[in-house]
Amino acid sequence: MTIYRKLSKSIAFLFGSVLAIIVVIFLGIYLYSFDPYLFKDKQILAENWQPKDVEAEMSAGFVDSQIKYGYQLISESPKYMGPQAKDPEMRYAGSNLACMNCHLKAGTQPGSASWIGVTNRFPQFRGRSNSDGTIEDRINGCMQRSMNGDKLPTDSKEMRAIVAYMEWLTEDIPAEREKDFKGYAKVELPTVAVDFEKGKDLFSKECTVCHGGNGQGVKLADSTKGYQYPPLWGPDSYNNGAGMHRVITAAQFIKGNMPFGQATWKSPKLTDEEAYNLAGYINSFSRPQKAGLSKDYPDLKLKPVSTPYGPYADNFSVEQHQFGPFQPIIDYYKQKYDITKNK
């Protein structure tokens, strides 16, 4: 009997151990499906931190549904919230651009107004409205200008999903690395106006292979998802109230990102002068016109010097504000108002 009793205890112990292991395994699988980052080393050195591989994360299938929807909205904007949306009430964007046509690599590429860390910078003061703005206000600024459309309702499923996606990109970044993803490349401005002939030559040499000779871009095979390479002017591009319609902003973006796949903001291909002339050439063409631009910047002294529409708190011409030279305008605001402007 003693032998049978010991054997029974051994079997019971073995069965209990196996059952415990199975429970731990299934609990681990459940927790991983809920949040894979619970299993990742939180002590990663700041200099070794890398942005998420968004496409790989989405393909793995462990991303929260709200974050996945946010990704769909920014990567396939025309299909989900633009002209190609099946529900007419969801057609908030007025063009077939996708958010990530400018915010490259799904918002993770440095020098392309990356979204990594962006939610941590809001609320912030916005000169355009002369008031503090939320991240939702900033997103809607893009919707009305870069996307040439209408505002998303602040409390909508779509707005919450886009913000959740931005927060997801940011969630594990060391604080000291956020600056590496903020803004655009620096450009030392030429002291002369844009040279359109040089810009045209550069466009033919560096840009037509993707954007076409007429600047109208190339659509994806599934055109409901928008463009592989976006149009740079014309009716399906950003409107004249967008930040990218300012030559200085466009030059900074171009220097840090173009030609696509050949340049980064730490290793640009184009010189400052080339980016400047190219930005001016691109922004010399017609594009959608936004109504009510005269209401921008209630305090006119805060208007960026390269804003291509008035009114202004100075007597420089609209043409000079649009195509330079900008240094005399920058000097004027420093001397007259003690305001240092760099864009």
C-alpha positions as CSV (number, residue, x, y, z in Angstrom):
1,M,0.0,0.0,0.0
2,T,2.9,2.3,0.8
3,I,4.3,1.9,-2.7
4,Y,0.9,2.7,-4.3
5,R,0.4,5.7,-2.0
6,K,3.8,7.1,-3.1
7,L,3.1,6.4,-6.7
8,S,-0.3,8.1,-6.5
9,K,1.4,11.2,-4.9
10,S,4.0,11.2,-7.6
11,I,1.4,11.0,-10.4
12,A,-0.7,13.7,-8.7
13,F,2.4,16.0,-8.3
14,L,3.4,15.4,-12.0
15,F,-0.2,16.1,-13.1
16,G,-0.3,19.3,-11.0
17,S,3.0,20.4,-12.4
18,V,2.0,19.9,-16.0
19,L,-1.3,21.6,-15.4
20,A,0.5,24.6,-13.8
21,I,2.9,24.8,-16.8
22,I,-0.1,24.8,-19.2
23,V,-1.8,27.5,-17.2
24,V,1.4,29.6,-17.2
25,I,1.9,29.1,-20.9
26,F,-1.7,30.2,-21.7
27,L,-1.5,33.1,-19.3
28,G,1.7,34.2,-21.1
29,I,0.1,33.9,-24.5
30,Y,-2.9,35.9,-23.3
31,L,-0.7,38.6,-21.8
32,Y,1.5,38.8,-24.9
33,S,-1.6,39.2,-27.1
34,F,-2.8,42.0,-24.9
35,D,0.6,43.8,-24.7
36,P,3.7,42.3,-26.3
37,Y,5.8,45.0,-24.7
38,L,5.4,43.4,-21.3
39,F,7.9,40.9,-22.4
40,K,10.4,43.3,-23.8
41,D,13.5,44.7,-22.0
42,K,12.5,48.1,-20.6
43,Q,16.1,49.0,-19.8
44,I,17.1,49.4,-23.4
45,L,19.8,52.1,-23.7
46,A,18.5,55.4,-25.2
47,E,21.0,55.4,-28.0
48,N,19.9,51.9,-29.0
49,W,16.2,52.7,-29.1
50,Q,14.6,52.3,-32.6
51,P,11.1,53.2,-33.8
52,K,8.5,50.5,-34.1
53,D,8.5,48.5,-37.4
54,V,4.9,49.5,-37.9
55,E,4.1,47.2,-40.8
56,A,5.6,44.2,-39.0
57,E,3.7,45.0,-35.8
58,M,0.4,45.3,-37.8
59,S,1.0,42.0,-39.7
60,A,1.7,40.2,-36.4
61,G,-1.8,40.8,-35.4
62,F,-1.2,41.7,-31.7
63,V,-1.9,45.4,-32.0
64,D,-5.0,46.9,-30.3
65,S,-7.9,47.3,-32.7
66,Q,-8.2,51.1,-32.0
67,I,-4.5,51.6,-32.9
68,K,-4.9,49.4,-36.0
69,Y,-7.8,51.6,-37.1
70,G,-5.7,54.7,-36.5
71,Y,-3.0,53.2,-38.8
72,Q,-5.5,52.4,-41.5
73,L,-6.8,56.0,-41.3
74,I,-3.3,57.5,-41.8
75,S,-2.0,55.0,-44.3
76,E,-5.2,54.6,-46.5
77,S,-6.8,58.0,-45.8
78,P,-8.8,58.3,-49.1
79,K,-10.4,54.9,-48.5
80,Y,-11.4,55.5,-44.8
81,M,-11.9,59.3,-44.5
82,G,-11.5,60.7,-48.0
83,P,-13.1,60.8,-51.4
84,Q,-13.0,57.0,-51.8
85,A,-14.9,56.3,-48.5
86,K,-18.1,54.3,-49.1
87,D,-20.1,56.3,-46.6
88,P,-20.4,59.9,-47.9
89,E,-20.5,61.2,-44.4
90,M,-17.0,59.8,-43.8
91,R,-15.4,61.9,-46.6
92,Y,-13.6,64.4,-44.4
93,A,-10.4,64.7,-46.5
94,G,-10.9,66.6,-49.7
95,S,-8.0,65.0,-51.6
96,N,-6.7,61.5,-52.3
97,L,-3.6,62.1,-50.3
98,A,-2.8,59.9,-47.3
99,C,-1.4,61.3,-44.1
100,M,1.8,59.3,-44.5
101,N,2.5,60.8,-47.9
102,C,4.1,63.5,-45.9
103,H,4.6,61.9,-42.5
104,L,6.9,59.2,-43.9
105,K,7.2,55.6,-42.8
106,A,3.8,55.9,-41.1
107,G,5.0,58.8,-39.0
108,T,8.2,57.3,-37.8
109,Q,10.8,58.9,-40.1
110,P,12.9,61.7,-38.5
111,G,12.8,64.9,-40.5
112,S,9.3,64.4,-41.9
113,A,7.3,65.8,-39.0
114,S,7.4,62.5,-37.3
115,W,4.6,61.7,-34.8
116,I,7.0,60.0,-32.4
117,G,6.8,62.2,-29.2
118,V,4.3,64.6,-30.7
119,T,1.4,64.0,-28.3
120,N,3.8,64.9,-25.4
121,R,4.1,68.4,-26.8
122,F,0.4,69.3,-26.6
123,P,-1.4,71.4,-25.5
124,Q,0.9,74.1,-27.0
125,F,0.5,77.7,-28.1
126,R,-0.4,78.0,-31.8
127,G,0.3,81.4,-33.5
128,R,-2.2,80.6,-36.3
129,S,-5.1,80.7,-33.8
130,N,-3.2,82.8,-31.2
131,S,-4.3,80.4,-28.5
132,D,-3.3,77.1,-26.9
133,G,-4.2,74.1,-29.1
134,T,-4.7,70.4,-28.5
135,I,-3.3,67.5,-30.5
136,E,-6.8,67.2,-31.9
137,D,-6.6,70.8,-33.1
138,R,-3.3,70.1,-34.8
139,I,-4.7,67.1,-36.6
140,N,-7.7,69.1,-37.8
141,G,-5.3,71.8,-39.1
142,C,-3.8,69.1,-41.3
143,M,-7.3,67.9,-42.3
144,Q,-8.4,71.4,-43.4
145,R,-5.1,72.4,-45.1
146,S,-2.8,69.5,-46.1
147,M,-5.7,67.2,-46.8
148,N,-7.9,70.1,-48.2
149,G,-10.9,68.9,-46.3
150,D,-13.0,69.3,-43.2
151,K,-12.4,68.8,-39.5
152,L,-12.9,65.5,-37.8
153,P,-15.3,65.6,-34.9
154,T,-13.0,65.9,-31.8
155,D,-14.8,63.0,-30.0
156,S,-15.2,60.8,-33.1
157,K,-14.0,57.2,-33.3
158,E,-11.6,58.3,-36.0
159,M,-10.0,61.1,-34.0
160,R,-9.5,58.9,-31.0
161,A,-7.9,56.2,-33.2
162,I,-5.4,58.6,-34.8
163,V,-4.4,60.0,-31.4
164,A,-4.1,56.4,-30.0
165,Y,-1.9,55.5,-32.9
166,M,0.4,58.5,-32.3
167,E,0.6,57.6,-28.6
168,W,1.4,54.0,-29.5
169,L,4.4,55.2,-31.6
170,T,5.6,57.2,-28.6
171,E,4.9,54.8,-25.7
172,D,8.4,53.4,-25.0
173,I,10.7,56.1,-26.3
174,P,13.4,57.3,-23.8
175,A,12.7,61.0,-23.1
176,E,16.1,62.1,-24.3
177,R,15.4,60.7,-27.8
178,E,12.2,62.6,-28.5
179,K,14.2,65.6,-29.9
180,D,15.6,63.3,-32.6
181,F,12.2,63.0,-34.2
182,K,11.0,66.6,-33.8
183,G,10.6,68.9,-36.8
184,Y,12.6,69.1,-40.0
185,A,16.2,69.4,-41.2
186,K,17.9,72.8,-40.8
187,V,18.3,75.0,-43.9
188,E,20.6,78.0,-44.2
189,L,18.5,80.3,-46.3
190,P,20.1,81.8,-49.5
191,T,20.2,85.6,-49.5
192,V,18.4,85.8,-52.8
193,A,15.0,84.9,-54.1
194,V,14.1,81.5,-55.4
195,D,15.6,80.7,-58.8
196,F,12.8,79.0,-60.7
197,E,15.0,77.9,-63.6
198,K,17.3,76.1,-61.2
199,G,14.3,74.6,-59.4
200,K,12.9,73.4,-62.7
201,D,16.1,71.8,-63.7
202,L,16.4,70.0,-60.3
203,F,12.8,68.8,-60.6
204,S,13.5,67.3,-63.9
205,K,16.7,65.6,-62.6
206,E,15.6,64.4,-59.2
207,C,11.8,64.4,-58.9
208,T,10.1,63.3,-62.2
209,V,11.0,59.6,-61.8
210,C,8.5,59.5,-58.9
211,H,6.2,62.5,-59.2
212,G,6.1,62.7,-63.0
213,G,7.0,65.6,-65.3
214,N,3.7,67.3,-64.5
215,G,4.0,66.8,-60.8
216,Q,0.8,64.8,-60.5
217,G,2.3,61.7,-58.8
218,V,1.6,58.0,-59.2
219,K,-1.4,56.3,-57.7
220,L,-1.2,52.9,-56.0
221,A,-2.5,49.8,-57.8
222,D,-5.5,50.0,-55.5
223,S,-6.4,53.6,-56.2
224,T,-8.8,53.8,-53.3
225,K,-5.8,53.9,-51.0
226,G,-4.4,56.9,-52.7
227,Y,-0.9,57.6,-54.0
228,Q,2.4,55.8,-54.0
229,Y,4.0,59.2,-54.8
230,P,1.8,62.2,-54.2
231,P,1.0,65.1,-56.5
232,L,2.9,68.2,-55.6
233,W,0.5,70.7,-57.1
234,G,-2.9,70.7,-58.8
235,P,-6.4,69.9,-57.6
236,D,-5.5,66.8,-55.6
237,S,-2.6,68.3,-53.6
238,Y,-2.4,70.3,-50.4
239,N,-4.1,73.7,-50.4
240,N,-2.5,77.2,-50.2
241,G,-3.1,77.4,-46.5
242,A,-0.9,74.3,-45.7
243,G,2.4,74.6,-44.0
244,M,4.0,72.8,-47.0
245,H,3.0,75.8,-49.1
246,R,5.6,77.9,-47.3
247,V,8.9,77.7,-49.1
248,I,11.0,77.5,-46.0
249,T,9.0,74.6,-44.5
250,A,9.0,72.8,-47.9
251,A,12.7,73.3,-48.3
252,Q,13.4,71.8,-44.9
253,F,11.2,68.8,-45.7
254,I,12.8,68.3,-49.1
255,K,16.4,68.6,-47.8
256,G,15.8,65.9,-45.1
257,N,13.8,63.4,-47.2
258,M,14.2,63.8,-50.9
259,P,14.9,62.3,-53.3
260,F,12.9,59.6,-51.6
261,G,15.0,56.7,-50.3
262,Q,18.2,58.6,-51.0
263,A,18.2,61.3,-48.3
264,T,17.8,61.6,-44.6
265,W,17.9,64.6,-42.4
266,K,21.3,63.5,-41.1
267,S,22.6,62.6,-44.6
268,P,20.9,64.8,-47.2
269,K,21.5,64.6,-50.9
270,L,20.5,68.1,-51.9
271,T,22.2,71.3,-50.8
272,D,20.3,74.0,-48.9
273,E,20.2,76.1,-52.0
274,E,18.9,73.3,-54.1
275,A,16.2,72.4,-51.6
276,Y,15.2,76.1,-51.5
277,N,14.9,76.5,-55.3
278,L,13.1,73.2,-55.6
279,A,10.6,74.2,-52.9
280,G,9.9,77.5,-54.6
281,Y,9.5,75.9,-58.0
282,I,7.0,73.3,-56.6
283,N,5.0,76.0,-54.8
284,S,4.8,78.3,-57.8
285,F,2.1,76.1,-59.4
286,S,-1.7,76.4,-58.8
287,R,-3.3,74.3,-56.0
288,P,-6.6,74.4,-54.1
289,Q,-7.4,77.7,-52.4
290,K,-8.5,77.7,-48.8
291,A,-11.2,80.2,-47.8
292,G,-10.8,82.5,-44.8
293,L,-7.0,82.7,-44.7
294,S,-7.1,86.4,-43.7
295,K,-8.3,85.2,-40.3
296,D,-5.0,83.3,-39.7
297,Y,-2.6,84.7,-37.1
298,P,-4.7,87.3,-35.3
299,D,-1.4,88.7,-34.0
300,L,0.2,89.3,-37.4
301,K,3.6,89.7,-35.9
302,L,3.6,85.9,-35.3
303,K,3.0,85.0,-38.9
304,P,5.9,83.0,-40.4
305,V,7.9,85.1,-42.9
306,S,7.3,82.7,-45.8
307,T,3.5,82.7,-45.4
308,P,2.4,83.2,-49.0
309,Y,-0.8,85.2,-48.2
310,G,-1.5,88.5,-46.3
311,P,-2.2,90.5,-44.4
312,Y,1.2,91.1,-42.8
313,A,2.6,93.3,-40.0
314,D,5.1,94.7,-42.5
315,N,5.3,96.3,-46.0
316,F,7.1,93.6,-47.8
317,S,5.3,92.2,-50.9
318,V,3.3,89.0,-51.1
319,E,5.8,87.8,-53.7
320,Q,8.8,88.3,-51.4
321,H,7.0,86.6,-48.5
322,Q,6.3,83.7,-50.9
323,F,9.6,83.4,-52.7
324,G,12.2,85.4,-50.8
325,P,14.7,86.8,-50.2
326,F,13.6,86.2,-46.6
327,Q,16.5,87.6,-44.6
328,P,15.4,91.3,-45.0
329,I,12.0,90.3,-43.6
330,I,13.6,88.3,-40.7
331,D,15.8,91.3,-39.9
332,Y,12.8,93.7,-39.9
333,Y,10.9,91.6,-37.3
334,K,14.0,91.4,-35.1
335,Q,14.7,95.2,-35.3
336,K,11.0,96.3,-35.1
337,Y,9.5,93.8,-32.7
338,D,12.5,92.0,-31.2
339,I,11.1,88.7,-32.6
340,T,13.5,86.1,-33.9
341,K,12.0,84.3,-36.9
342,N,13.4,81.2,-38.6
343,K,10.6,80.1,-40.8
